Amino acid sequence: MATVTRKDCSGCQDDFYNHTRCGANESSGKPQCWSLASATMVKAHDIPTNMPPPYKGMPLVSRPNCYKAKGYCRVKPDALRADGYWRF
């Protein structure tokens, strides 16, 4: 399992906490997102929330499991069928 670094958090809504001293997020002496220590890297599809299916051909992207980006949802590969529609 790959170790998550602050560099992997680039683009995440919570990356702000890796760069801003808030007082409560400095247990290591440096600002750090609360999720960073327990985060793991996972592969998922980053699908725009305003994009209708099918999602066929959407690339798998490796990001921390806690990654959040405005306007996107992270979808596990096994949630989609081969034709790009949702698996029920």
C-alpha positions in Angstrom: 0.0 0.0 0.0 1.5 3.3 -1.1 2.0 6.1 1.5 0.0 9.2 0.9 1.9 12.5 0.9 0.8 16.1 0.9 1.7 16.1 -2.9 -1.1 13.5 -3.5 -3.6 15.9 -1.9 -3.2 18.6 -4.6 -6.7 19.6 -5.9 -8.6 18.2 -2.9 -11.0 20.5 -1.1 -9.3 19.7 2.2 -5.7 20.3 0.9 -6.2 23.8 2.5 -5.4 22.1 5.9 -2.0 21.0 4.7 -0.9 24.6 4.2 -2.8 26.7 6.8 -2.0 26.8 10.5 -5.3 26.3 12.3 -3.9 25.3 15.7 -5.7 22.0 16.0 -4.1 20.4 12.9 -0.5 20.7 14.0 0.3 17.5 16.0 3.4 16.9 13.9 4.6 20.5 14.2 3.5 21.3 10.7 0.0 22.0 9.3 -1.6 18.7 8.2 -5.0 17.6 7.0 -6.7 15.3 9.6 -7.2 12.6 7.0 -3.6 12.4 5.8 -2.3 10.0 8.5 -4.9 7.3 7.8 -5.3 7.9 4.0 -4.6 5.2 1.5 -4.2 5.4 -2.3 -7.1 4.0 -4.3 -7.9 3.8 -8.0 -11.3 5.2 -9.0 -13.0 7.1 -11.8 -13.4 10.9 -11.3 -16.8 11.5 -12.9 -18.2 15.1 -13.3 -21.4 15.4 -11.4 -23.2 17.0 -14.4 -22.1 14.2 -16.9 -24.9 11.8 -17.8 -24.0 8.1 -18.4 -22.5 6.1 -20.0 -19.1 6.6 -18.3 -17.3 4.2 -20.6 -13.7 5.2 -21.2 -13.3 7.3 -18.0 -9.8 6.7 -16.8 -8.9 5.2 -13.5 -7.1 7.7 -11.3 -5.0 6.9 -8.2 -5.8 9.4 -5.4 -6.2 9.2 -1.6 -9.4 7.5 -0.4 -10.4 10.8 1.3 -10.0 12.9 -1.8 -12.8 15.4 -2.6 -13.0 17.7 -5.5 -15.9 20.1 -6.2 -18.0 19.0 -9.2 -16.7 15.4 -9.2 -17.6 12.1 -7.6 -15.2 9.2 -7.1 -16.6 6.0 -8.4 -15.1 2.6 -7.7 -14.5 0.5 -10.9 -16.8 -2.3 -9.7 -19.7 0.1 -9.5 -19.9 0.4 -13.3 -20.7 -2.2 -15.9 -18.5 -2.7 -19.0 -20.8 -0.5 -21.1 -20.3 2.4 -18.7 -23.7 2.3 -16.9 -24.3 1.8 -13.2 -24.2 -1.7 -11.8 -27.3 -2.5 -9.7 
